Amino acid sequence: MQNYYETTFVMTPVLSAEEVKKTVTGYSEFFQKNNAEIILDDHWGLKQLAYPIGKKTTGIYHHIEFKATSDLIDKLELMFRRDENNIIRFLTIKLDKHAVLYNDKKRQGLAGRNKKISSPSKTEA
Amino acid sequence: MAVRKDTIKYLTSPAIAITQKKYCRFKKLGIRYVDYKDPEFLLKFVNEQGKLLPRRITGNSLKFQRRVSQAVKRARHLAILPFVTDLLK
């Protein structure tokens, strides 16, 4: 039974562009290999951290929304922990039905920050 | 002898005493999910020091206050929101 999950991880800004790409593609391949379905693969890029992590004040954020079986999550988190020098922070969340609905609407641009008031649907912040 | 309401002399004008009825913005706007990745929205529930505002100030219902606090804590974990700061807004 596949559930909806969403994971966000922060990489140290020290990484060069191709190292970032390598780690990111490594994880998306991990998902494809274990027949998990990636819904959204979103690279937020370099962002200012709200507080310094490991003496660094900026971090490269990456966000993946996917559908997977529950046993995959332990493997994923183990990979995050093993990837000590690249990944400084990660968070994996199981999405409930409201969250999945919100994310779908956000992808279509109906909800969330950049709301396009094209269709007069119920606005949902 | 029942005192008629309008004969009561108020020390301060009653207009000050009447506070605007607080409502849960999630019920009113029909919001069902609090996104922890959206800092502008979460900033409404956090004071200048970055601490969570209590329910009596935000006016949230218990169910959504818990979701907001969970979302803020997740945002703090991902360094989207600070744990403690000054003049956040």
Backbone of each chain as ProteinMPNN parsed JSONL, in Angstrom:
{"seq_chain_A": "MQNYYETTFVMTPVLSAEEVKKTVTGYSEFFQKNNAEIILDDHWGLKQLAYPIGKKTTGIYHHIEFKATSDLIDKLELMFRRDENNIIRFLTIKLDKHAVLYNDKKRQGLAGRNKKISSPSKTEA", "coords_chain_A": {"N_chain_A": [[0.879, -1.181, 0.0], [0.795, 2.017, -1.026], [1.884, 5.037, 0.371], [1.55, 8.643, 0.595], [4.352, 10.705, 0.626], [6.612, 13.297, 1.721], [9.635, 14.81, 1.311], [12.206, 16.895, 2.547], [15.399, 18.235, 2.117], [18.501, 19.675, 3.276], [21.449, 20.89, 1.917], [24.984, 21.371, 2.385], [26.33, 24.605, 1.671], [28.833, 24.519, 0.63], [29.162, 22.7, -1.349], [29.894, 22.024, -4.796], [28.361, 22.89, -7.981], [28.018, 20.601, -9.579], [28.308, 18.603, -7.734], [26.121, 18.969, -6.156], [24.138, 18.369, -8.009], [24.756, 15.721, -8.404], [24.234, 14.479, -5.929], [21.531, 14.982, -5.736], [20.412, 13.732, -7.997], [21.164, 11.206, -7.315], [19.418, 10.603, -5.237], [16.922, 10.75, -6.508], [17.203, 8.674, -8.267], [17.326, 6.607, -6.442], [14.703, 6.528, -5.632], [13.395, 5.793, -8.03], [14.536, 3.31, -8.434], [13.544, 1.779, -6.331], [10.91, 1.413, -7.045], [9.287, 3.651, -6.343], [7.058, 6.385, -6.727], [7.795, 9.447, -8.068], [6.341, 12.518, -7.401], [6.798, 15.225, -7.311], [9.688, 17.075, -7.932], [11.558, 19.28, -6.605], [13.739, 21.96, -6.775], [14.927, 24.158, -4.518], [17.189, 25.589, -4.26], [19.92, 27.823, -3.294], [19.492, 29.068, -0.104], [18.895, 31.423, 2.533], [19.643, 30.473, 5.824], [17.627, 30.256, 8.792], [18.916, 30.107, 11.161], [22.346, 29.521, 12.047], [23.626, 26.456, 10.836], [25.901, 24.061, 11.623], [27.95, 25.994, 11.552], [27.354, 27.259, 9.18], [25.627, 29.677, 7.299], [23.993, 29.575, 5.157], [22.106, 27.42, 2.938], [21.519, 24.676, 0.679], [18.498, 23.935, -0.558], [16.38, 21.112, -1.128], [13.498, 19.537, -2.431], [11.308, 16.845, -2.357], [8.44, 15.235, -3.462], [6.65, 12.27, -3.048], [5.37, 8.952, -3.781], [5.266, 6.051, -1.904], [6.045, 2.775, -0.53], [5.842, 1.894, 2.964], [8.131, 0.792, 4.025], [10.211, 1.825, 2.691], [10.983, 4.191, 3.742], [12.685, 4.011, 5.953], [15.001, 3.137, 4.763], [15.539, 5.327, 3.187], [16.001, 7.368, 5.066], [18.194, 6.319, 6.302], [20.036, 6.562, 4.289], [20.175, 9.316, 4.157], [21.335, 9.844, 6.618], [23.74, 8.581, 6.38], [24.896, 10.091, 4.467], [26.733, 12.075, 5.422], [28.496, 14.304, 5.075], [27.381, 15.782, 3.049], [24.614, 16.27, 3.428], [22.978, 18.296, 5.649], [20.644, 18.577, 7.005], [17.465, 17.042, 7.268], [14.026, 16.209, 6.469], [11.311, 14.13, 6.668], [7.994, 13.599, 5.758], [4.841, 12.156, 6.338], [2.034, 12.408, 4.251], [-1.241, 13.563, 4.854], [-4.713, 13.349, 3.738], [-5.625, 15.931, 3.368], [-3.292, 17.304, 3.015], [-2.275, 16.219, 0.675], [-4.223, 17.029, -1.121], [-3.895, 19.799, -0.927], [-1.294, 20.083, -1.924], [-1.646, 19.221, -4.541], [-3.345, 21.21, -5.481], [-1.67, 23.369, -5.197], [0.247, 22.808, -7.055], [-1.203, 23.178, -9.331], [-1.406, 25.848, -9.165], [-3.489, 26.964, -7.805], [-3.602, 27.247, -5.128], [-1.861, 28.351, -2.19], [1.091, 30.491, -2.079], [1.652, 31.768, -4.616], [-0.912, 32.478, -5.837], [-2.893, 32.11, -8.616], [-5.5, 33.987, -9.533], [-7.206, 32.75, -11.406], [-9.293, 30.896, -11.804], [-12.333, 31.313, -10.108], [-12.03, 29.832, -7.623], [-12.513, 28.464, -4.271], [-10.596, 30.335, -2.178], [-7.558, 29.232, -0.786], [-5.383, 29.347, 1.715]], "CA_chain_A": [[0.0, 0.0, 0.0], [1.71, 3.157, -1.15], [1.41, 6.282, 0.993], [2.158, 9.875, 0.067], [5.358, 11.268, 1.535], [7.241, 14.525, 1.202], [10.882, 14.961, 2.05], [12.976, 18.105, 2.24], [16.708, 18.152, 2.765], [19.342, 20.859, 3.135], [22.84, 20.514, 1.677], [25.912, 22.454, 2.753], [26.583, 25.465, 0.508], [30.205, 24.328, 0.146], [29.156, 21.789, -2.5], [29.882, 22.686, -6.117], [27.081, 22.671, -8.677], [27.797, 19.221, -10.046], [28.145, 17.714, -6.567], [24.708, 19.086, -5.771], [23.347, 17.596, -8.983], [25.033, 14.278, -8.221], [23.501, 13.962, -4.757], [20.076, 15.061, -5.978], [20.009, 12.656, -8.923], [21.323, 9.953, -6.574], [18.195, 10.292, -4.473], [15.765, 10.451, -7.365], [17.385, 7.304, -8.766], [16.962, 5.696, -5.353], [13.247, 6.36, -5.655], [12.987, 5.016, -9.203], [14.998, 1.907, -8.29], [12.662, 1.034, -5.413], [9.581, 1.638, -7.614], [8.474, 4.702, -5.715], [6.685, 7.281, -7.827], [8.081, 10.838, -7.669], [5.291, 13.42, -7.877], [7.352, 16.564, -7.5], [11.112, 17.113, -7.619], [11.629, 20.736, -6.622], [15.014, 22.418, -6.239], [14.756, 25.529, -4.065], [18.473, 26.275, -4.438], [20.624, 28.376, -2.131], [18.61, 29.951, 0.675], [19.444, 31.861, 3.822], [19.082, 29.695, 6.929], [17.132, 31.14, 9.855], [19.956, 30.082, 12.197], [23.467, 28.788, 11.443], [23.737, 25.009, 11.059], [27.275, 23.658, 11.332], [28.714, 27.211, 11.246], [27.027, 27.771, 7.852], [24.372, 30.454, 7.41], [23.133, 29.352, 3.976], [21.979, 25.994, 2.625], [20.859, 24.402, -0.608], [17.307, 23.143, -0.217], [15.766, 20.317, -2.202], [12.209, 19.054, -1.927], [10.78, 15.775, -3.223], [7.168, 14.659, -3.02], [6.645, 10.967, -3.722], [4.481, 7.913, -3.275], [6.139, 4.898, -1.669], [5.616, 1.894, 0.551], [6.353, 2.48, 4.201], [9.454, 0.304, 4.446], [11.254, 2.548, 1.956], [11.367, 5.428, 4.434], [13.864, 3.769, 6.802], [16.197, 3.098, 3.892], [15.824, 6.698, 2.739], [16.575, 8.141, 6.169], [19.543, 5.787, 6.542], [20.91, 7.181, 3.283], [20.403, 10.715, 4.552], [22.266, 9.908, 7.77], [25.073, 8.158, 5.937], [25.446, 11.134, 3.601], [26.976, 13.015, 6.509], [29.147, 15.592, 4.782], [26.619, 16.626, 2.116], [23.264, 16.65, 3.868], [23.104, 18.725, 7.034], [19.352, 18.55, 7.686], [16.439, 16.451, 6.385], [12.751, 16.023, 7.157], [10.392, 13.343, 5.831], [6.655, 13.73, 6.35], [3.758, 11.43, 5.682], [1.006, 13.407, 3.942], [-2.643, 13.102, 4.965], [-5.461, 13.659, 2.514], [-5.699, 17.377, 3.159], [-1.996, 17.777, 2.518], [-2.137, 15.819, -0.727], [-5.114, 17.916, -1.883], [-3.276, 21.129, -0.962], [-0.13, 20.071, -2.827], [-2.118, 19.162, -5.933], [-3.854, 22.53, -5.863], [-0.543, 24.298, -5.29], [0.945, 22.59, -8.323], [-1.961, 23.807, -10.411], [-1.365, 27.288, -8.979], [-4.731, 27.521, -7.246], [-3.488, 27.531, -3.69], [-0.504, 28.718, -1.786], [1.549, 31.869, -2.143], [1.503, 32.43, -5.928], [-2.245, 32.074, -6.292], [-3.383, 32.809, -9.815], [-6.957, 33.985, -9.331], [-7.823, 32.581, -12.743], [-10.662, 30.374, -11.604], [-12.778, 31.853, -8.807], [-12.287, 28.725, -6.682], [-12.425, 28.907, -2.864], [-9.153, 30.577, -1.954], [-7.111, 28.407, 0.335], [-4.003, 29.819, 1.962]], "C_chain_A": [[0.912, 1.224, 0.0], [1.087, 4.381, -0.483], [2.083, 7.46, 0.302], [3.15, 10.382, 1.099], [5.939, 12.521, 0.886], [8.52, 14.693, 2.009], [11.597, 16.218, 1.586], [14.337, 17.926, 2.875], [17.559, 19.361, 2.391], [20.775, 20.398, 2.971], [23.745, 21.687, 2.044], [26.186, 23.301, 1.507], [27.967, 25.267, -0.093], [30.211, 23.507, -1.151], [29.17, 22.574, -3.805], [28.609, 22.257, -6.839], [26.929, 21.207, -9.053], [27.677, 18.269, -8.867], [26.691, 17.746, -6.113], [23.871, 18.228, -6.705], [23.52, 16.112, -8.747], [24.215, 13.748, -7.047], [22.002, 13.929, -5.049], [19.64, 13.936, -6.912], [20.169, 11.304, -8.233], [20.047, 9.598, -5.841], [17.039, 10.004, -5.403], [15.932, 9.075, -7.986], [16.998, 6.294, -7.689], [15.461, 5.45, -5.379], [12.838, 5.505, -6.845], [13.369, 3.555, -9.019], [14.015, 1.137, -7.427], [11.213, 1.265, -5.773], [8.717, 2.537, -6.742], [8.206, 5.725, -6.802], [6.91, 8.714, -7.362], [6.995, 11.725, -8.267], [5.878, 14.784, -8.18], [8.804, 16.533, -7.077], [11.522, 18.576, -7.733], [12.951, 21.183, -6.004], [14.869, 23.869, -5.816], [16.058, 26.317, -4.183], [18.991, 26.85, -3.134], [19.673, 29.315, -1.391], [19.296, 30.291, 1.987], [18.811, 31.019, 4.927], [18.651, 30.654, 8.035], [18.119, 31.168, 11.01], [21.098, 29.24, 11.645], [23.433, 27.306, 11.823], [25.174, 24.635, 10.696], [28.089, 24.848, 10.857], [28.419, 27.724, 9.839], [25.715, 28.523, 7.936], [23.512, 30.296, 6.156], [23.1, 27.851, 3.705], [21.267, 25.826, 1.308], [19.714, 23.453, -0.309], [16.876, 22.32, -1.418], [14.546, 19.623, -1.63], [11.676, 18.011, -2.887], [9.471, 15.291, -2.629], [6.993, 13.351, -3.772], [5.629, 10.046, -3.085], [5.314, 6.66, -3.094], [5.507, 4.003, -0.618], [6.363, 2.31, 1.825], [7.754, 1.99, 4.529], [10.566, 1.065, 3.733], [11.817, 3.709, 2.791], [12.603, 5.192, 5.308], [15.128, 3.761, 5.953], [16.586, 4.516, 3.498], [16.532, 7.472, 3.844], [17.978, 7.625, 6.491], [20.51, 6.406, 5.551], [21.219, 8.627, 3.662], [21.461, 10.77, 5.644], [23.661, 9.534, 7.319], [25.728, 9.268, 5.125], [25.829, 12.329, 4.463], [27.482, 14.356, 5.986], [28.338, 16.421, 3.794], [25.358, 17.166, 2.752], [23.36, 17.038, 5.335], [21.759, 18.662, 7.743], [18.363, 17.911, 6.748], [15.18, 16.274, 7.201], [11.83, 15.268, 6.211], [9.043, 13.297, 6.514], [5.708, 12.814, 5.596], [2.613, 12.415, 5.471], [-0.376, 12.809, 4.161], [-3.431, 13.66, 3.778], [-5.554, 15.157, 2.286], [-4.406, 17.899, 2.567], [-1.842, 17.442, 1.039], [-2.979, 16.743, -1.601], [-4.476, 19.291, -2.041], [-2.125, 21.15, -1.951], [-0.574, 19.996, -4.273], [-2.575, 20.545, -6.375], [-2.695, 23.495, -6.057], [0.181, 24.091, -6.612], [0.172, 23.229, -9.464], [-2.023, 25.326, -10.223], [-2.636, 27.843, -8.403], [-4.538, 27.915, -5.8], [-2.087, 28.055, -3.423], [-0.175, 30.142, -2.163], [1.255, 32.471, -3.516], [0.167, 32.025, -6.531], [-2.591, 32.844, -7.549], [-4.908, 32.798, -9.692], [-7.603, 33.852, -10.706], [-9.228, 32.057, -12.521], [-11.117, 30.828, -10.221], [-13.072, 30.712, -7.832], [-12.122, 29.279, -5.275], [-10.948, 29.138, -2.581], [-8.748, 29.807, -0.703], [-5.667, 28.786, 0.597], [-3.134, 28.641, 2.362]], "O_chain_A": [[1.699, 1.427, 0.924], [-0.071, 4.721, -0.729], [3.038, 7.306, -0.459], [2.839, 10.479, 2.286], [5.783, 12.766, -0.31], [8.491, 14.716, 3.239], [11.595, 16.559, 0.403], [14.438, 17.515, 4.031], [17.37, 19.981, 1.344], [21.275, 19.613, 3.777], [23.326, 22.844, 2.017], [26.264, 22.762, 0.403], [28.259, 25.769, -1.179], [31.143, 23.602, -1.95], [28.553, 23.633, -3.921], [27.877, 21.382, -6.375], [25.86, 20.623, -8.878], [27.019, 17.234, -8.976], [26.106, 16.728, -5.743], [23.012, 17.463, -6.267], [22.573, 15.335, -8.868], [23.58, 12.699, -7.149], [21.297, 12.992, -4.672], [18.636, 13.268, -6.666], [19.422, 10.366, -8.513], [19.636, 8.438, -5.819], [16.242, 9.106, -5.129], [14.948, 8.372, -8.215], [16.414, 5.253, -7.987], [14.997, 4.328, -5.179], [12.026, 4.591, -6.7], [12.615, 2.66, -9.403], [13.679, -0.008, -7.729], [10.361, 1.309, -4.886], [7.565, 2.219, -6.446], [9.028, 5.915, -7.698], [6.303, 9.157, -6.387], [6.75, 11.697, -9.473], [5.517, 15.426, -9.167], [9.133, 16.032, -6.002], [11.802, 19.061, -8.829], [13.258, 20.84, -4.863], [14.704, 24.738, -6.672], [16.049, 27.548, -4.206], [18.588, 26.453, -2.041], [19.119, 30.242, -1.982], [20.152, 29.556, 2.479], [17.591, 30.865, 4.97], [19.232, 31.727, 8.2], [18.162, 32.141, 11.763], [20.856, 28.33, 10.851], [23.236, 26.955, 12.986], [25.607, 24.874, 9.569], [28.833, 24.745, 9.882], [29.172, 28.559, 9.338], [24.779, 28.054, 8.583], [22.406, 30.834, 6.103], [23.956, 27.105, 4.18], [20.518, 26.697, 0.867], [19.92, 22.322, 0.133], [16.984, 22.754, -2.564], [14.556, 19.173, -0.484], [11.597, 18.252, -4.092], [9.396, 14.976, -1.442], [7.163, 13.307, -4.991], [5.1, 10.315, -2.006], [6.002, 6.238, -4.023], [4.576, 4.394, 0.086], [7.386, 2.992, 1.763], [8.499, 2.676, 5.228], [11.731, 0.968, 4.119], [12.948, 4.151, 2.59], [13.47, 6.061, 5.402], [16.169, 4.289, 6.342], [17.763, 4.876, 3.471], [17.533, 8.147, 3.6], [18.847, 8.393, 6.902], [21.645, 6.737, 5.894], [22.345, 9.103, 3.517], [22.359, 11.611, 5.619], [24.65, 10.087, 7.802], [26.953, 9.383, 5.091], [25.332, 13.439, 4.274], [26.987, 15.411, 6.38], [28.556, 17.627, 3.685], [25.053, 18.354, 2.645], [23.768, 16.233, 6.171], [21.723, 18.691, 8.973], [18.391, 18.186, 5.548], [15.216, 16.197, 8.429], [11.591, 15.707, 5.086], [8.949, 12.995, 7.703], [5.766, 12.71, 4.371], [2.254, 13.165, 6.379], [-0.659, 11.696, 3.717], [-2.879, 14.354, 2.924], [-5.562, 15.612, 1.142], [-4.404, 18.807, 1.735], [-1.351, 18.25, 0.251], [-2.543, 17.187, -2.663], [-4.499, 19.881, -3.121], [-1.977, 22.097, -2.724], [0.03, 20.622, -5.144], [-2.254, 21.004, -7.471], [-2.718, 24.334, -6.958], [0.669, 25.042, -7.222], [0.748, 23.746, -10.422], [-2.63, 26.02, -11.039], [-2.875, 29.048, -8.48], [-5.22, 28.806, -5.294], [-1.258, 28.177, -4.324], [-1.061, 30.916, -2.526], [0.678, 33.555, -3.6], [0.094, 31.347, -7.555], [-2.587, 34.075, -7.556], [-5.534, 31.739, -9.738], [-8.412, 34.68, -11.126], [-10.214, 32.649, -12.961], [-10.353, 30.733, -9.26], [-14.17, 30.608, -7.284], [-11.659, 30.404, -5.088], [-10.138, 28.224, -2.731], [-9.479, 29.742, 0.285], [-4.81, 28.552, -0.255], [-1.942, 28.811, 2.615]]}, "seq_chain_B": "MAVRKDTIKYLTSPAIAITQKKYCRFKKLGIRYVDYKDPEFLLKFVNEQGKLLPRRITGNSLKFQRRVSQAVKRARHLAILPFVTDLLK", "coords_chain_B": {"N_chain_B": [[-34.718, 46.029, 43.504], [-34.63, 46.368, 40.191], [-31.879, 47.555, 38.361], [-32.069, 49.786, 35.732], [-30.604, 49.2, 32.531], [-29.534, 51.382, 31.089], [-29.192, 53.287, 32.941], [-26.921, 52.894, 34.213], [-23.851, 54.258, 35.047], [-20.936, 54.305, 33.267], [-17.508, 54.061, 34.155], [-15.471, 53.978, 32.313], [-15.786, 54.416, 28.766], [-18.194, 52.271, 27.232], [-17.414, 51.432, 24.738], [-14.742, 50.771, 24.701], [-14.717, 48.483, 26.18], [-15.972, 46.625, 24.619], [-14.855, 43.979, 22.855], [-13.634, 42.836, 19.683], [-15.199, 40.021, 18.244], [-13.401, 37.071, 18.412], [-12.327, 34.838, 15.808], [-11.895, 31.601, 14.291], [-9.571, 31.501, 11.892], [-9.115, 29.459, 10.161], [-11.386, 27.926, 10.029], [-13.145, 29.793, 9.029], [-12.075, 30.566, 6.52], [-11.93, 28.15, 5.409], [-9.592, 26.66, 5.349], [-7.647, 23.763, 5.163], [-5.189, 22.654, 5.53], [-2.06, 23.256, 7.006], [0.727, 24.619, 5.713], [4.034, 23.793, 6.207], [6.078, 24.801, 4.822], [5.748, 27.382, 4.129], [6.728, 30.331, 4.96], [5.681, 32.975, 5.181], [3.012, 32.726, 5.827], [3.124, 31.388, 8.255], [4.313, 33.252, 9.857], [2.347, 34.794, 10.863], [1.519, 33.617, 13.145], [3.418, 33.818, 15.016], [5.41, 35.497, 17.438], [7.41, 38.542, 17.895], [9.792, 37.574, 18.957], [9.91, 35.161, 17.755], [8.492, 33.27, 18.99], [5.753, 30.971, 19.561], [2.425, 32.155, 19.25], [-0.156, 32.338, 21.737], [-3.362, 30.618, 21.91], [-5.391, 32.295, 22.727], [-4.686, 34.684, 21.702], [-4.294, 34.281, 18.956], [-6.712, 33.254, 18.319], [-7.331, 30.843, 17.229], [-8.944, 27.661, 16.613], [-8.734, 24.719, 18.72], [-7.926, 22.455, 17.323], [-6.721, 23.471, 14.984], [-4.804, 25.134, 16.062], [-3.025, 23.312, 17.084], [-2.123, 22.137, 14.747], [-0.897, 24.314, 13.557], [1.148, 24.802, 15.374], [2.602, 22.475, 15.109], [3.4, 22.734, 12.457], [4.991, 25.028, 12.625], [7.021, 24.095, 14.233], [8.129, 22.184, 12.59], [9.019, 23.821, 10.533], [10.929, 25.234, 11.901], [12.744, 23.218, 12.368], [13.735, 22.783, 9.823], [15.107, 25.081, 9.466], [13.682, 27.135, 8.315], [12.184, 28.797, 9.8], [13.293, 30.783, 12.593], [14.478, 29.57, 15.834], [14.757, 31.249, 18.034], [14.727, 34.738, 18.07], [15.255, 38.301, 17.488], [13.083, 40.975, 16.72], [11.623, 39.846, 14.507], [9.602, 40.405, 12.647]], "CA_chain_B": [[-35.133, 47.023, 42.491], [-33.687, 46.138, 39.08], [-31.335, 48.819, 37.86], [-32.186, 49.712, 34.273], [-29.265, 49.109, 31.969], [-28.926, 52.615, 30.6], [-28.92, 54.283, 34.001], [-25.612, 52.61, 34.835], [-22.842, 55.182, 34.526], [-19.67, 53.565, 33.17], [-16.318, 54.91, 34.374], [-14.85, 54.152, 30.977], [-16.885, 54.27, 27.786], [-18.343, 50.833, 26.943], [-16.834, 51.076, 23.437], [-13.434, 50.115, 24.915], [-14.885, 47.144, 26.765], [-16.467, 45.665, 23.614], [-13.73, 43.517, 21.989], [-14.145, 42.226, 18.448], [-15.319, 38.579, 18.485], [-12.313, 36.364, 17.722], [-12.827, 33.674, 15.066], [-10.803, 30.744, 13.808], [-9.446, 31.869, 10.462], [-9.084, 28.25, 9.333], [-12.77, 27.514, 9.77], [-13.827, 30.817, 8.225], [-11.587, 30.571, 5.143], [-11.968, 26.804, 4.863], [-8.241, 26.146, 5.129], [-7.61, 22.465, 5.824], [-3.815, 22.172, 5.732], [-1.102, 24.328, 7.285], [1.943, 24.206, 5.028], [5.183, 24.212, 7.016], [7.117, 25.368, 3.947], [5.319, 28.708, 3.727], [7.015, 31.131, 6.158], [4.884, 34.199, 5.361], [1.752, 32.406, 6.507], [3.391, 30.993, 9.638], [4.753, 34.408, 10.637], [1.184, 35.413, 11.516], [1.231, 32.943, 14.413], [4.657, 33.833, 15.794], [5.611, 36.908, 17.833], [8.678, 39.119, 17.408], [10.939, 36.735, 19.335], [9.852, 33.883, 17.068], [7.783, 32.286, 19.81], [4.381, 30.711, 19.112], [1.416, 32.951, 19.965], [-1.167, 31.47, 22.36], [-4.653, 30.539, 21.215], [-6.287, 33.417, 23.068], [-4.318, 35.823, 20.855], [-4.525, 34.009, 17.527], [-8.134, 32.981, 18.109], [-7.509, 29.589, 16.48], [-9.572, 26.565, 17.363], [-7.695, 23.847, 19.284], [-7.434, 21.542, 16.279], [-5.813, 24.131, 14.049], [-3.654, 25.652, 16.79], [-2.04, 22.214, 17.179], [-1.499, 21.966, 13.425], [0.002, 25.449, 13.337], [2.361, 24.636, 16.195], [3.4, 21.397, 14.497], [4.015, 23.255, 11.233], [6.057, 25.954, 12.994], [8.163, 23.319, 14.734], [8.798, 21.569, 11.433], [9.74, 24.885, 9.819], [12.135, 25.553, 12.683], [13.726, 22.136, 12.163], [14.364, 22.958, 8.51], [15.725, 26.409, 9.45], [12.896, 28.121, 7.571], [11.851, 29.776, 10.832], [14.274, 30.679, 13.67], [13.946, 29.147, 17.129], [14.602, 32.457, 18.84], [15.361, 35.867, 17.399], [14.548, 39.516, 17.885], [12.375, 41.712, 15.656], [11.432, 38.952, 13.368], [8.659, 40.915, 11.627]], "C_chain_B": [[-34.141, 46.878, 41.347], [-33.226, 47.476, 38.531], [-31.439, 48.765, 36.341], [-30.816, 49.905, 33.653], [-28.727, 50.498, 31.667], [-28.693, 53.613, 31.736], [-27.533, 54.036, 34.596], [-24.593, 53.558, 34.209], [-21.522, 54.429, 34.472], [-18.52, 54.529, 33.453], [-15.642, 55.128, 33.029], [-15.951, 53.871, 29.952], [-16.984, 52.799, 27.392], [-17.673, 50.449, 25.624], [-15.515, 50.346, 23.638], [-13.666, 48.685, 25.347], [-15.258, 46.141, 25.674], [-15.295, 45.247, 22.726], [-14.341, 42.773, 20.805], [-14.125, 40.709, 18.635], [-14.21, 37.859, 17.702], [-12.906, 35.181, 16.976], [-11.628, 32.867, 14.58], [-10.709, 30.944, 12.307], [-9.475, 30.632, 9.587], [-10.494, 27.799, 9.023], [-13.409, 28.509, 8.807], [-13.392, 30.712, 6.769], [-11.601, 29.162, 4.556], [-10.596, 26.264, 4.546], [-8.149, 24.801, 5.855], [-6.202, 22.04, 6.147], [-2.912, 23.369, 5.958], [0.231, 23.869, 6.704], [3.154, 24.708, 5.802], [6.249, 24.85, 6.143], [6.824, 26.825, 3.602], [5.535, 29.673, 4.895], [6.111, 32.34, 6.319], [3.609, 33.881, 6.131], [2.018, 32.089, 7.972], [3.79, 32.189, 10.486], [3.583, 35.063, 11.36], [0.961, 34.82, 12.899], [2.432, 32.966, 15.342], [4.921, 35.281, 16.195], [7.007, 37.368, 17.416], [9.851, 38.225, 17.769], [10.914, 35.389, 18.614], [9.128, 32.83, 17.87], [6.34, 32.159, 19.327], [3.406, 31.554, 19.92], [0.369, 32.023, 20.557], [-2.502, 31.566, 21.635], [-5.502, 31.757, 21.499], [-5.921, 34.646, 22.239], [-4.679, 35.491, 19.401], [-5.998, 33.715, 17.27], [-8.37, 31.689, 17.36], [-8.294, 28.596, 17.316], [-8.456, 25.593, 17.745], [-7.075, 22.982, 18.197], [-6.411, 22.234, 15.389], [-4.637, 24.771, 14.759], [-2.585, 24.576, 16.899], [-1.361, 22.03, 15.832], [-0.524, 23.098, 13.148], [1.282, 25.239, 14.131], [3.231, 23.529, 15.624], [4.114, 21.917, 13.256], [5.172, 24.195, 11.575], [7.275, 25.165, 13.47], [8.889, 22.627, 13.59], [9.595, 22.627, 10.68], [11.007, 25.257, 10.585], [13.195, 24.477, 12.464], [14.459, 22.339, 10.85], [14.988, 24.333, 8.367], [14.989, 27.36, 8.514], [12.48, 29.214, 8.536], [12.916, 29.667, 11.932], [13.638, 30.166, 14.945], [13.718, 30.381, 17.997], [15.333, 33.58, 18.116], [14.769, 37.14, 17.975], [14.135, 40.263, 16.621], [12.337, 40.913, 14.37], [10.639, 39.644, 12.275], [9.289, 42.081, 10.86]], "O_chain_B": [[-32.965, 47.213, 41.488], [-34.014, 48.385, 38.273], [-30.96, 47.816, 35.72], [-29.981, 50.655, 34.158], [-27.565, 50.774, 31.963], [-28.075, 54.657, 31.53], [-27.027, 54.844, 35.374], [-24.488, 53.648, 32.986], [-21.032, 53.961, 35.5], [-18.561, 55.685, 33.033], [-15.292, 56.244, 32.644], [-16.922, 53.174, 30.244], [-15.957, 52.14, 27.232], [-17.387, 49.272, 25.402], [-15.178, 49.433, 22.884], [-12.932, 47.779, 24.953], [-14.918, 44.961, 25.766], [-14.793, 46.049, 21.938], [-15.408, 42.167, 20.908], [-13.139, 40.165, 19.132], [-14.096, 38.016, 16.487], [-13.874, 34.577, 17.439], [-10.511, 33.374, 14.473], [-11.623, 30.611, 11.553], [-9.817, 30.715, 8.408], [-10.785, 27.347, 7.916], [-14.126, 28.12, 7.885], [-14.232, 30.762, 5.87], [-11.326, 28.975, 3.371], [-10.43, 25.5, 3.595], [-8.527, 24.701, 7.022], [-6.015, 21.142, 6.968], [-2.969, 24.361, 5.23], [0.797, 22.865, 7.137], [3.292, 25.909, 6.03], [7.227, 25.389, 6.661], [7.583, 27.441, 2.854], [4.648, 29.832, 5.734], [5.788, 32.718, 7.445], [3.174, 34.661, 6.979], [1.234, 32.472, 8.841], [3.629, 32.158, 11.706], [3.772, 35.79, 12.335], [0.297, 35.429, 13.738], [2.476, 32.235, 16.332], [4.69, 36.195, 15.404], [7.702, 36.672, 16.675], [10.805, 38.113, 16.999], [11.796, 34.559, 18.832], [9.126, 31.653, 17.512], [5.773, 33.096, 18.763], [3.54, 31.659, 21.139], [0.033, 31.012, 19.941], [-2.733, 32.484, 20.848], [-6.249, 32.214, 20.633], [-6.739, 35.552, 22.082], [-5.286, 36.303, 18.702], [-6.487, 33.897, 16.155], [-9.482, 31.442, 16.894], [-8.316, 28.665, 18.545], [-7.368, 25.632, 17.171], [-5.859, 22.796, 18.152], [-5.365, 21.666, 15.073], [-3.578, 24.947, 14.158], [-1.392, 24.866, 16.819], [-0.154, 21.792, 15.774], [0.545, 22.881, 12.577], [2.378, 25.472, 13.621], [4.458, 23.625, 15.65], [5.278, 21.595, 13.018], [6.208, 24.174, 10.911], [8.414, 25.513, 13.157], [10.113, 22.496, 13.61], [10.715, 22.368, 10.238], [12.037, 25.56, 9.981], [14.387, 24.772, 12.383], [15.664, 22.098, 10.763], [15.365, 24.724, 7.262], [15.591, 28.289, 7.976], [12.421, 30.39, 8.179], [13.404, 28.567, 12.19], [12.429, 30.292, 15.141], [12.662, 30.551, 18.606], [16.437, 33.383, 17.609], [13.894, 37.091, 18.84], [14.793, 40.167, 15.585], [12.919, 41.257, 13.341], [10.957, 39.496, 11.096], [8.659, 42.644, 9.965]]}, "name": "protein", "num_of_chains": 2, "seq": "MQNYYETTFVMTPVLSAEEVKKTVTGYSEFFQKNNAEIILDDHWGLKQLAYPIGKKTTGIYHHIEFKATSDLIDKLELMFRRDENNIIRFLTIKLDKHAVLYNDKKRQGLAGRNKKISSPSKTEAMAVRKDTIKYLTSPAIAITQKKYCRFKKLGIRYVDYKDPEFLLKFVNEQGKLLPRRITGNSLKFQRRVSQAVKRARHLAILPFVTDLLK"}
